[in-house]
């Protein structure tokens, strides 16, 4: 989800920025201390989620929302608890009271992700056909995310993580979310290069740096090996390591 941070306090912006960087499904599109400038940015850019302080000089968070033609998901942030009830009149995802702890932040963004996925379902329908298409050469895969199509080179994909009916294609450059099942992806990805190691993970063997009994490492990311998939995965790895005739 592309998100925007709006707060007139630099320290508050910095805390939120650090939190966003720790969450793999959030992409920071910009930070603003002036809500008027943020309005201009939103007029030209598509944003999924906005964190906004309620009480700001010049324009309050409520006034900001009233000025929007199309509203993204909203999470209010403020030091004043009395604004909480009013915030829900604007269908806010959540209301974070400063100082904001990371655990509380995560509860809010997980709620936002759930609502975002529901929006995607309504837009795309409940059919998964056509959301991911493989290339006959096996060099790349075309992934539909919302109304956009992303051409991902096979070698650039680090791993794929499931989230309900959705899948996150994780690369070193970006994360792409698509309405796709792991079973569907298993039939599209080249065998011998990608391995299902868990009900929620498919890994690109090229980027695997370490294999342990219960987990593997992909560029610093520790990924669990599910008991159901362990034997088949380890057997496939042993066959890879055997010298040819």
Beta strands, then each sheet from edge to edge (+ up, - down):
strand 1: 2-6
strand 2: 27-32
strand 3: 49-53
strand 4: 73-78
strand 5: 94-97
strand 6: 132-134
strand 7: 140-145
strand 8: 148-153
strand 9: 157-163
strand 10: 166-171
strand 11: 175-178
strand 12: 194-198
strand 13: 201-204
strand 14: 208-211
strand 15: 215-218
strand 16: 221-224
sheet 1: 2+ 1+ 3+ 4+ 5+
sheet 2: 6+ 7- 8+
sheet 3: 11+ 10- 9+ 13- 12+
sheet 4: 14+ 15- 16+
end
